[in-house]
């Protein structure tokens, strides 16, 4: 049965499990949007702006493995580009579908809307090159082959791809083609066996080893294997800042947050004294290493990465993370069990008195979270405070540490809620970040999702106050919104809304979240201006190493 170019593309996306397309309507993209809306197996999700659409697709991809968004040419695609770049940095497979002017227009020098007015129509296509792992402008003749090639790159690299579709090509009949088969990466069983044997031998000879599971094991579909290896190995394990949620934090062998030497010296001492430090998809970024204060001796560090393994300074290519983990799981019975004392991170402690404090807030968030929840933690003080708590088993946790774009969490949480409608999404964000993308609250109500939204109000950009030379500089101030009025203004009419500044009120609001579970909850949490999480305060004291000045 024949199909059009856009129908063929949407058929391929549906086969991959994508049943929502995020975006903003635009005239060059009407044929794309019409085709989405005409389907029974796919739903158009109109976002408040293109940046929010990209962030929502980011959150959706974290839950379902990949996501799609559509924007119009020029103005739309450039508005989404920050979110696309974040997905590239964070290894999230997004399929960006751009509606372009008709092919005859793009071959001319006409002055048309959304263009630069200089007859250059390919500038935006070229601009996306650094933020995608594959891109193509689809025609009836090339669409079958180009779509297959780009989707293969998406699956391999776990990064965004781009399809531009001229408006006259979208509804044209796709020409039959037999695309060249995409060869699976060659697997060298002998090399794989050698690497597994070498890692196993090092672990067997070690009197103290430590595992550091990283978020790349989640991005490349190996999180379950990583957790199973951790469980069966019986080895102590910790997580770095960007990697929270990768371990099962209820385990007695879970140390907590390894944050270099800025915090929890007992954990740093244990990790760095280990004879084998085994990373699974760990990235040694500035925030992950505690402003580069981590001291991980290369000779004792092994890092299992998506397509290669680092053993000391030696790189062994062509080996998939999942294959290595399966081999290590099979050899777990031969590993010695750790019999020493395992240090543990101290959990947040509630302060005395009625007023709220950072310690009290994160101590009490433990009473809110439950198995099955999805936590979206905003960049900055919010995610830094949540790094100190223990997640219940079955609770997913997501932040955006590497890209670190403030405003990400609110629309990303919406994308997570669209991907997982039967799970509760808990959004934790600061009021500064929330001001960037707050419109997406309306989408939760529009699509019947019922999140728990925690807005931490510190009267300004708290993390910026802590990282700059003078926290009272005017650029750290914010317009003072009446946050408790936002849900009603955005059409969230049946939400439970509260604004709290005491512990008693906070606990009552949290209890309501877990008893009145059929309604959404929005809680503004009023804090003192400089009451920050320990990780944020530690960064404040480590500006020299963080910025290498």
VENGI-V360878 format. One record per residue. PHI is phi as a letter, one per 40 degrees, with the letter a starting at -180 (* if undefined). D_CENTER is the distance of its C-alpha to the mean C-alpha in Angstrom with 2 decimals. Layout:
# VENGI-V360878
PHI;D_CENTER / PHI;D_CENTER
This chain:
# VENGI-V360878
*;38.48 / c;37.60 / a;34.51 / c;33.42 / d;30.84 / c;28.23 / c;29.24 / c;28.84 / c;25.30 / c;24.34 / d;26.17 / c;24.05 / c;20.77 / c;22.29 / c;23.29 / c;19.69 / g;18.89 / c;17.55 / b;19.54 / b;18.07 / b;18.01 / c;16.58 / i;18.66 / b;21.65 / c;25.16 / a;27.21 / c;30.60 / c;29.85 / c;27.14 / d;29.46 / c;30.32 / c;26.69 / c;26.12 / c;29.51 / c;28.74 / c;25.53 / c;27.52 / c;30.40 / c;28.55 / c;28.74 / b;25.67 / a;23.20 / b;22.50 / c;21.99 / b;19.63 / c;20.99 / c;18.64 / c;20.25 / a;19.43 / c;17.76 / c;15.10 / c;14.08 / c;14.34 / c;11.88 / c;9.28 / c;10.38 / c;10.22 / d;6.53 / c;6.35 / c;9.33 / c;8.32 / c;5.99 / c;9.37 / b;11.94 / g;11.09 / a;11.62 / a;12.43 / b;15.20 / b;16.18 / b;19.64 / b;21.17 / c;24.65 / c;26.01 / g;25.77 / c;25.03 / c;22.27 / c;20.50 / c;20.72 / c;19.29 / c;16.12 / c;15.97 / d;13.90 / c;10.94 / c;11.91 / c;12.16 / c;8.68 / c;7.62 / c;10.51 / c;9.74 / c;6.40 / f;8.42 / b;7.40 / c;10.88 / b;11.95 / b;15.69 / c;17.09 / b;20.64 / b;22.88 / c;26.30 / b;28.79 / d;32.46 / d;35.08 / d;35.83 / c;39.30 / c;37.98 / c;35.63 / c;38.66 / b;40.67 / b;40.77 / c;40.63 / c;39.25 / b;36.76 / c;34.28 / g;30.70 / c;32.11 / c;32.95 / g;36.62 / b;37.67 / g;37.65 / c;34.53 / b;32.25 / b;29.98 / c;28.52 / c;25.22 / c;24.90 / c;25.52 / c;23.06 / c;20.12 / d;21.29 / c;19.32 / b;15.94 / b;16.62 / c;17.88 / a;20.54 / a;22.26 / a;25.48 / c;27.76 / c;28.95 / b;32.65 / d;34.71 / c;35.85 / b;32.64 / c;29.97 / c;30.33 / c;30.10 / c;27.43 / c;25.03 / c;25.50 / c;25.04 / c;21.81 / c;20.29 / c;21.45 / c;19.67 / d;16.39 / c;16.79 / c;17.92 / c;15.53 / f;12.31 / a;12.12 / c;13.31 / b;16.99 / b;19.48 / b;22.52 / c;25.13 / b;27.79 / d;31.04 / c;32.22 / c;35.39 / c;33.64 / d;31.21 / c;34.10 / c;36.18 / c;36.86 / c;34.79 / c;37.24 / d;37.41 / a;36.21 / b;35.77 / c;32.70 / c;33.01 / c;31.33 / c;28.18 / c;29.08 / c;26.84 / d;26.20 / c;29.34 / b;29.13 / c;31.52 / c;32.43 / c;34.69 / c;32.13 / d;29.57 / c;32.28 / c;33.23 / c;29.78 / d;29.41 / c;32.94 / c;32.40 / c;29.35 / c;31.25 / c;34.33 / c;32.62 / c;31.19 / c;34.65 / c;36.39 / c;34.12 / c;35.29 / a;31.90 / b;28.52 / a;24.97 / b;21.72 / b;18.39 / c;15.63 / b;12.52 / c;9.00 / c;10.53 / c;12.65 / c;10.01 / c;8.86 / b;12.65 / g;13.78 / b;15.60 / c;14.16 / c;17.29 / c;19.52 / c;18.18 / c;18.79 / c;22.12 / c;23.20 / d;22.46 / c;24.44 / c;27.30 / c;27.63 / g;28.30 / c;26.91 / c;25.52 / a;21.83 / b;19.58 / b;15.97 / c;14.97 / d;12.97 / c;9.47 / b;10.37 / d;11.37 / g;11.59 / c;12.44 / c;16.12 / c;18.38 / c;19.15 / c;22.43 / c;23.98 / c;26.88 / c;25.84 / c;22.48 / c;23.23 / h;20.28 / c;18.49 / c;19.81 / b;19.62 / f;22.36 / b;25.52 / c;24.28 / a;24.09 / f;25.28 / d;27.89 / c;28.87 / c;25.56 / d;25.61 / c;29.20 / c;28.56 / d;25.67 / c;27.54 / c;30.85 / c;29.64 / c;31.56 / b;28.57 / b;24.99 / b;22.89 / c;19.30 / b;17.23 / g;14.57 / c;14.69 / b;14.21 / c;16.84 / c;15.40 / c;17.18 / c;15.15 / c;14.79 / c;18.54 / g;19.67 / f;20.72 / g;22.07 / c;24.32 / c;23.28 / b;26.23 / b;25.35 / d;28.52 / d;27.88 / c;30.75 / b;29.20 / b;25.57 / b;24.37 / b;20.89 / c;20.08 / b;17.78 / d;16.90 / b;20.27 / a;22.32 / b;23.33 / b;24.39 / b;27.39 / g;28.56 / c;28.85 / c;29.41 / b;26.97 / b;27.53 / c;26.07 / g;25.85 / b;24.63 / c;21.64 / d;19.52 / c;20.25 / c;23.95 / c;24.17 / c;22.65 / c;25.08 / c;27.87 / c;27.05 / c;26.92 / c;30.35 / b;31.70 / c;30.47 / c;33.93 / c;35.39 / c;33.27 / c;34.95 / c;33.65 / c;32.82 / b;35.65 / c;35.08 / c;33.67 / b;29.92 / c;28.87 / b;26.42 / c;24.39 / c;26.11 / c;24.32 / d;24.45 / b;27.98 / c;29.22 / c;31.67 / c;35.20 / g;36.21 / c;35.14 / c;32.86 / c;29.11 / b;27.61 / c;24.22 / d;25.41 / c;26.63 / d;23.50 / c;21.20 / c;24.10 / c;24.49 / c;20.88 / d;21.70 / c;24.23 / c;21.83 / c;19.12 / a;20.27 / d;19.48 / g;17.48 / c;15.52 / b;11.83 / b;10.82 / b;8.55 / b;9.48 / c;10.22 / d;10.66 / h;14.23 / c;16.65 / c;14.74 / c;12.08 / c;15.07 / c;17.23 / c;15.04 / c;14.87 / c;18.59 / c;18.76 / b;19.05 / c;16.95 / c;19.21 / d;19.06 / g;17.17 / c;14.78 / c;11.06 / b;8.90 / b;5.34 / b;5.31 / b;5.10 / c;8.20 / c;9.38 / c;9.40 / g;9.99 / c;11.09 / c;12.76 / g;12.81 / c;9.19 / c;9.03 / c;12.18 / c;11.70 / c;8.13 / c;10.01 / c;12.73 / c;10.98 / c;10.10 / c;13.76 / c;15.07 / c;13.65 / b;14.98 / c;18.03 / c;19.72 / b;17.23 / c;17.09 / b;14.06 / b;14.42 / c;13.11 / b;14.02 / a;14.46 / c;17.27 / c;19.85 / c;19.44 / c;15.85 / c;16.90 / c;19.82 / c;17.86 / b;16.39 / c;18.47 / d;20.04 / c;17.34 / d;18.89 / c;21.57 / c;19.50 / d;18.96 / c;22.75 / d;23.49 / b;21.84 / g;22.97 / c;19.79 / b;20.51 / c;17.78 / b;18.51 / b;17.76 / b;18.48 / b;19.33 / c;20.38 / b;23.18 / b;24.41 / g;26.41 / h;24.48 / c;21.67 / c;21.91 / c;19.71 / c;21.53 / d;24.81 / c;24.14 / b;23.27 / c;26.03 / c;29.77 / b;30.83 / c;28.54 / c;31.08 / d;30.86 / d;30.84 / c;27.58 / c;25.73 / c;27.46 / b;26.22 / c;28.17 / c;28.82 / c;27.67 / c;28.94 / c;25.57 / c;27.30 / c;28.73 / c;25.50 / d;24.97 / c;28.57 / c;28.41 / c;25.43 / g;27.21 / c;25.68 / c;29.25 / b;29.09 / c;26.40 / c;27.44 / b;27.15 / a;28.07 / b;28.18 / b;28.77 / b;30.08 / b;31.67 / c;30.58 / d;32.83 / c;31.20 / c;27.66 / c;28.67 / c;30.41 / c;27.40 / c;25.23 / c;28.08 / c;28.24 / d;24.60 / c;25.50 / b;28.92 / c;28.50 / c;25.60 / c;26.61 / b;25.75 / c;22.80 / b;22.94 / b;22.36 / b;23.24 / c;23.84 / b;24.21 / c;26.66 / b;26.55 / c;28.72 / d;27.90 / b;27.05 / c;26.08 / b;22.90 / c;21.02 / d;22.49 / c;19.60 / c;19.96 / c;23.71 / c;23.50 / c;21.71 / d;24.44 / c;26.97 / b;25.42 / c;25.21 / c;27.59 / c;25.56 / c;22.19 / b;23.75 / f;26.37 / c;29.18
